[in-house]
Amino acid sequence: MSDPSAGRRAVCLLSGGLDSATCLAIARREGFECHALSFDYGQRHRIELDRAPALARSLGAASHEIVRFDLRAFGHSALTDDIAVPKSRDEKQMSAEIPVTYVPARNTIFLSFALAFAEVLGAADIFSGVNALDYSGYPDCRPEFIRAFETMANHATKAGVEGALRTKIHTPLISLTKAEIVRLGHELGVPFGSTLSCYDPDPSGRPCGQCDSCILRARGFDEAGVIDPVRAV
């Protein structure tokens, strides 16, 4: 990967999953000095956070921070509440409605933290691995939401109001299929074996192989013709 250009800092959201790792690799390829930001928000699959520091290091991040807050206080999601994670669903079932794995306002909160971190760093760029194609329309993964947040960001910070920085939200994966993301990550040397996509892994981090995220990941690797080193048997 190329060395970052002086002054081109970016905050990169990094969950520990496939998409966010690929997004970080893209930001590095584009020459940014990347500052990775992860969140421990009470998610049931928080074991993904165990993968994030190693991913940040291997992908050349200049720093990595984990912010802790607890969305279990609000619940209402299979990722933060005592609600079963849907299993063994086909594409039609996945796309029928916004799934119960949607966490209310999660990406709004994530991007707000990223915006604060970026302003402190003097960074104008934020990278997010959101994807609107392979999921059933999470409201905070849509291009309309990203554009609206970017507009808000430039009215909401001291740097934006004073004209010192104009915030740009980069979402390079937003319209890619999972297979396209896998191919891109493979080309960029993303260590797939260090990523976790499962919504309901066992205590050791082994993916369930049956949740929506596992099914979409498996299909993506199959269509890309790439072997997934952490695929559930």
Secondary structure as GFF3:
##gff-version 3
##sequence-region A 1 233
A	DSSP	beta_strand	9	13	.	.	.	ID=ss1
A	DSSP	alpha_helix	18	29	.	.	.	ID=ss2
A	DSSP	beta_strand	33	40	.	.	.	ID=ss3
A	DSSP	alpha_helix	48	58	.	.	.	ID=ss4
A	DSSP	beta_strand	63	68	.	.	.	ID=ss5
A	DSSP	three_ten_helix	71	73	.	.	.	ID=ss6
A	DSSP	alpha_helix	91	94	.	.	.	ID=ss7
A	DSSP	alpha_helix	106	121	.	.	.	ID=ss8
A	DSSP	beta_strand	125	127	.	.	.	ID=ss9
A	DSSP	three_ten_helix	139	141	.	.	.	ID=ss10
A	DSSP	alpha_helix	143	156	.	.	.	ID=ss11
A	DSSP	alpha_helix	158	161	.	.	.	ID=ss12
A	DSSP	beta_strand	168	170	.	.	.	ID=ss13
A	DSSP	alpha_helix	178	187	.	.	.	ID=ss14
A	DSSP	three_ten_helix	192	194	.	.	.	ID=ss15
A	DSSP	alpha_helix	212	224	.	.	.	ID=ss16
###
